[in-house]
């Protein structure tokens, strides 16, 4: 059985100049056309090639903004150093170890989003490259070249979300609550300190009533818990009887 001959790209030889012998011109030409060699987007190089009539080929089969093999080296290095491919949109490879010297200063975040922006070109004309990125765990998220906008609550303030009828009902409800609270407070008469053998059960009073008792006795009305007022008044009663050797009536409300 005859072995199938392996295709080899013809190398430049005679009658070409000796310094060009062995140059893979076909490979270089294709690299220029698809963007692997930076030329089409570089004005001087492009103008020089245009002058000699260089054929740029199908412009839809082109990856702009990066050189594939250099980008792949950056991506591989990031995955090995950082352990993932979660690359920030503005990430620049730092000028420090352990990053390879030829890659330092590369705006990898921008390159990553340029690739994401050209996903359809990759999957249509460079399928093997898209498959390689998929195998590496690269995720084709929506491209982002600037910080995401701040999320702001654009809704109206709660007081403006009510119509006139709802607003009036809310006002009436507040007035009723305010009136009820004033009535409850106005009817309450703070008790005198209870006798030691029958101390006042301050825990049965509400916080509002306990504050009224504190005010009547010249005590502080600050406190976070109800028990703060209970303890304060209980201690006051003990001191009151220690100083006066007597007491008035007491009991629960």
HELIX and SHEET records of a PDB file:
HELIX    1   1 UNK A   18  UNK A   20  5                                   3    
HELIX    2   2 UNK A   25  UNK A   34  1                                  10    
HELIX    3   3 UNK A   43  UNK A   51  1                                   9    
HELIX    4   4 UNK A   68  UNK A   82  1                                  15    
HELIX    5   5 UNK A  101  UNK A  103  5                                   3    
HELIX    6   6 UNK A  108  UNK A  117  1                                  10    
HELIX    7   7 UNK A  119  UNK A  125  1                                   7    
HELIX    8   8 UNK A  127  UNK A  136  1                                  10    
HELIX    9   9 UNK A  158  UNK A  160  5                                   3    
HELIX   10  10 UNK A  164  UNK A  187  1                                  24    
HELIX   11  11 UNK A  196  UNK A  198  5                                   3    
HELIX   12  12 UNK A  202  UNK A  204  5                                   3    
HELIX   13  13 UNK A  207  UNK A  216  1                                  10    
HELIX   14  14 UNK A  226  UNK A  244  1                                  19    
END                                                                             
